[in-house]
């Protein structure tokens, strides 16, 4: 049964984020997951040129890390279920695994950086994207920030809350392990192509519901601007999401682009290699820092719509 915990976790995390005092004292729980994944990578990714063995070891390693991390979450949830108002305590435990405040802060930092200089804008956006930012102009920096905002809304906020609502704290933690593993080892490099295959494919699967929901949240949020903006958001998703190289990222990116009347995606450089990627949206291609504030407004409205929906589901179900 869906409780108020996901909605409350969203509100709490949006207000306070992850306190610096906890970060300094115990680091972040996702960093603990990263340590486990890095250890498994170091210990078991020993034959990257042997596809069959590497695939198997990668899948077993991922399963092992999921079990190691979700067992404490299951124990904690069962303990909290015996306390008064259990959903309140579950919400508090869940907040570190949601990135609503930090994502907004990072994108706002890009806006502030560009207001000072292009160099500072590049430095700020390099904190949230993996592409080469050294040659980006103002339009490129802004586009990178908006793409990161859209994609990370799905896998950093909506997906964790979705799995929290569906499967409680164990579901939330399992999702974060998978998503973290994908970001660390789910790459097409010679070393991780086979070992990280399971992480990449499972991450695609578990992000499928949230990516579509995020696109719908952006389309709903666009109604506060106009019906035309909302229709453009929906039509962009329908037309362009399937052309993205990711089975999931195109949905929120195309929805945001359509809602704002912009065009995102296109060619970009990763580690010196230029990738000719599909465009999302059919609007204006040249962006400026002035486009970041409307994108953040759309994001804010989408997140409140998500929280309202979680609350309504908890009340009805």
TADAZI-V679775 format. One record per residue. N is the residue number from 0. PSI is psi in whole degrees, -180 to 180 (999 if undefined). Layout:
# TADAZI-V679775
<<N:PSI> <N:PSI>>
This chain:
# TADAZI-V679775
<<0:132> <1:129> <2:-178> <3:-5> <4:-48> <5:-43> <6:-44> <7:-39> <8:-40> <9:-44> <10:-45> <11:-47> <12:-37> <13:-34> <14:-43> <15:-18> <16:-150> <17:112> <18:139> <19:-33> <20:-36> <21:-40> <22:-43> <23:-31> <24:-45> <25:5> <26:-168> <27:142> <28:-34> <29:-30> <30:-35> <31:-44> <32:-44> <33:-38> <34:-43> <35:-42> <36:-43> <37:-39> <38:-43> <39:-39> <40:-45> <41:-40> <42:-38> <43:-16> <44:67> <45:-11> <46:65> <47:-18> <48:0> <49:93> <50:-49> <51:-50> <52:-40> <53:-40> <54:-47> <55:-47> <56:-37> <57:-43> <58:-45> <59:-40> <60:-44> <61:-45> <62:-41> <63:-43> <64:-38> <65:-46> <66:-43> <67:-39> <68:-33> <69:-24> <70:-49> <71:-37> <72:-39> <73:-42> <74:-46> <75:-43> <76:-41> <77:-34> <78:-46> <79:-30> <80:-17> <81:2> <82:158> <83:143> <84:61> <85:-33> <86:-27> <87:-46> <88:-36> <89:-39> <90:-43> <91:-41> <92:-32> <93:-24> <94:-35> <95:-17> <96:8> <97:140> <98:34> <99:-51> <100:-45> <101:-37> <102:-46> <103:-43> <104:-41> <105:-41> <106:-39> <107:-33> <108:-33> <109:-42> <110:-47> <111:-40> <112:-45> <113:-29> <114:-21> <115:-51> <116:159> <117:-37> <118:-42> <119:-34> <120:-43> <121:-43> <122:-41> <123:-43> <124:-24> <125:-16> <126:-15> <127:1> <128:158> <129:-6> <130:168> <131:121> <132:-4> <133:-27> <134:6> <135:138> <136:-175> <137:-40> <138:-42> <139:-40> <140:-46> <141:-44> <142:-43> <143:-41> <144:-42> <145:-38> <146:-42> <147:-41> <148:-47> <149:-51> <150:-42> <151:-20> <152:-40> <153:-55> <154:-11> <155:-13> <156:-62> <157:-44> <158:-48> <159:-42> <160:-34> <161:-50> <162:-26> <163:-44> <164:-36> <165:-41> <166:19> <167:-162> <168:-40> <169:-40> <170:-41> <171:-49> <172:-41> <173:-42> <174:-45> <175:-35> <176:-48> <177:-46> <178:-38> <179:-41> <180:-41> <181:-42> <182:-25> <183:-40> <184:-2> <185:49> <186:159> <187:37> <188:164> <189:-35> <190:-30> <191:-2> <192:-43> <193:-43> <194:-36> <195:7> <196:-47> <197:-43> <198:-45> <199:-44> <200:-41> <201:-36> <202:-41> <203:-42> <204:-49> <205:-17> <206:-7> <207:-50> <208:-45> <209:-35> <210:-41> <211:-41> <212:-41> <213:-43> <214:-41> <215:-36> <216:-42> <217:-41> <218:-40> <219:-41> <220:-32> <221:-20> <222:-27> <223:-19> <224:-55> <225:160> <226:-33> <227:-44> <228:-40> <229:-42> <230:-40> <231:-37> <232:-46> <233:-43> <234:-35> <235:-42> <236:-47> <237:-39> <238:-36> <239:-24> <240:-40> <241:-14> <242:-8> <243:148> <244:-22> <245:141> <246:-9> <247:-40> <248:-29> <249:-29> <250:-56> <251:-35> <252:-47> <253:-38> <254:-44> <255:-43> <256:-46> <257:-40> <258:-34> <259:-4> <260:37> <261:178> <262:124> <263:175> <264:-146> <265:-174> <266:145> <267:162> <268:132> <269:119> <270:45> <271:-6> <272:127> <273:124> <274:129> <275:89> <276:160> <277:152> <278:147> <279:125> <280:163> <281:20> <282:-148> <283:131> <284:-32> <285:116> <286:159> <287:170> <288:-21> <289:-16> <290:-12> <291:-42> <292:-47> <293:-35> <294:-40> <295:-35> <296:-43> <297:-43> <298:-47> <299:-47> <300:-40> <301:-39> <302:-35> <303:-34> <304:-44> <305:-46> <306:-41> <307:-40> <308:-43> <309:-41> <310:-45> <311:-42> <312:-39> <313:-38> <314:-42> <315:-40> <316:999>>
